[in-house]
Amino acid sequence: MTKPQAQAAMLLVHRLITRHGLTTEEAVTAVMQRHRGVEGPHTHLVTAEAQAVVKDTAAAFRAVVEALRPAAEAAAAAMRSFLEAVRAAPHPGGRSRDRPAWQSPYGPAQRRR
């Protein structure tokens, strides 16, 4: 069991104890049975609690997304107006150069003694 899986298992154990009145041993056994895929007397509660955790977490994410929606729409509008301004700006004509692009305008480097 990985560390995130162990943390999720501990969360489920805590929820089974506080919400369903299971003892610590019953809750740990139910979570481990569910983890192994074995059916037990309380494994249906583990599934229900896991679904409730996912549902609560998804609701919290939806709330964050809705809170950030105005800022994202404003940023998109600002980007659109910036791109329109860039497209509408006059482009500088091709300037004639008296040297290649790689050559320094200051001449060759000075030699050090």
C-alpha positions as CSV (number, residue, x, y, z in Angstrom):
1,M,0.0,0.0,0.0
2,T,1.4,3.4,-1.0
3,K,1.5,6.4,1.3
4,P,-1.5,8.1,-0.4
5,Q,-3.4,4.8,-0.2
6,A,-2.6,4.5,3.5
7,Q,-3.7,8.1,4.1
8,A,-7.0,7.4,2.2
9,A,-7.5,4.2,4.3
10,M,-7.0,6.2,7.5
11,L,-9.5,8.7,6.4
12,L,-12.0,6.0,5.6
13,V,-11.3,4.3,9.0
14,H,-11.9,7.6,10.8
15,R,-15.2,8.2,8.9
16,L,-16.4,4.7,9.6
17,I,-15.8,5.1,13.3
18,T,-17.3,8.6,13.6
19,R,-20.3,8.2,11.2
20,H,-21.2,4.6,11.6
21,G,-20.1,3.7,15.1
22,L,-17.8,0.9,14.2
23,T,-14.9,0.0,16.5
24,T,-11.4,0.7,15.3
25,E,-10.8,-3.0,14.6
26,E,-14.1,-3.3,12.6
27,A,-13.3,-0.2,10.6
28,V,-9.7,-1.3,9.8
29,T,-10.8,-4.8,8.9
30,A,-13.6,-3.4,6.6
31,V,-11.2,-1.1,4.8
32,M,-8.5,-3.8,4.4
33,Q,-11.2,-6.3,3.1
34,R,-12.3,-3.7,0.6
35,H,-8.7,-3.1,-0.4
36,R,-8.2,-6.8,-1.0
37,G,-11.5,-7.2,-2.8
38,V,-13.0,-9.5,-0.1
39,E,-16.6,-9.0,0.8
40,G,-17.3,-8.5,4.5
41,P,-20.1,-7.3,6.8
42,H,-19.0,-3.6,6.5
43,T,-17.4,-3.4,3.1
44,H,-20.5,-1.7,1.7
45,L,-20.0,1.1,4.2
46,V,-16.4,1.6,3.0
47,T,-17.7,1.9,-0.6
48,A,-20.4,4.4,0.5
49,E,-17.9,6.5,2.5
50,A,-15.4,6.5,-0.4
51,Q,-18.1,7.7,-2.7
52,A,-19.1,10.4,-0.2
53,V,-15.5,11.6,0.0
54,V,-15.2,11.8,-3.8
55,K,-18.5,13.6,-4.0
56,D,-17.5,16.2,-1.3
57,T,-14.2,16.8,-3.0
58,A,-15.8,17.2,-6.4
59,A,-18.2,19.7,-4.9
60,A,-15.3,21.7,-3.4
61,F,-13.5,21.7,-6.8
62,R,-16.7,22.9,-8.6
63,A,-16.9,25.8,-6.1
64,V,-13.3,26.8,-6.8
65,V,-13.9,26.6,-10.6
66,E,-17.0,28.7,-10.3
67,A,-15.1,31.3,-8.2
68,L,-12.3,31.5,-10.7
69,R,-14.5,31.7,-13.8
70,P,-14.9,35.5,-13.8
71,A,-11.1,35.9,-13.5
72,A,-10.5,33.4,-16.3
73,E,-13.0,35.1,-18.6
74,A,-11.4,38.5,-17.9
75,A,-8.0,37.1,-18.7
76,A,-9.2,35.6,-21.9
77,A,-10.8,38.9,-22.9
78,A,-7.6,40.8,-22.1
79,M,-5.6,38.3,-24.2
80,R,-8.0,38.7,-27.1
81,S,-7.8,42.5,-27.1
82,F,-4.0,42.3,-26.8
83,L,-3.8,40.0,-29.8
84,E,-6.1,42.2,-31.8
85,A,-3.9,45.2,-31.0
86,V,-0.8,43.3,-32.0
87,R,-2.4,42.2,-35.3
88,A,-3.6,45.8,-36.0
89,A,-0.2,47.4,-35.2
90,P,1.8,48.5,-38.2
91,H,4.7,46.2,-39.1
92,P,8.1,47.8,-39.5
93,G,9.3,47.5,-43.0
94,G,12.3,45.5,-43.9
95,R,15.3,47.7,-42.9
96,S,18.4,47.4,-45.0
97,R,21.4,46.3,-43.0
98,D,25.0,47.2,-43.7
99,R,26.1,44.0,-41.9
100,P,24.9,40.5,-41.3
101,A,22.7,39.8,-38.4
102,W,25.4,37.9,-36.5
103,Q,28.0,40.6,-36.7
104,S,28.4,43.0,-33.8
105,P,27.7,46.7,-34.5
106,Y,30.6,47.6,-32.3
107,G,33.3,45.9,-34.4
108,P,35.6,43.0,-33.5
109,A,36.3,42.3,-29.9
110,Q,39.4,43.9,-28.4
111,R,42.3,41.7,-27.8
112,R,43.5,41.4,-24.2
113,R,47.1,41.4,-23.4
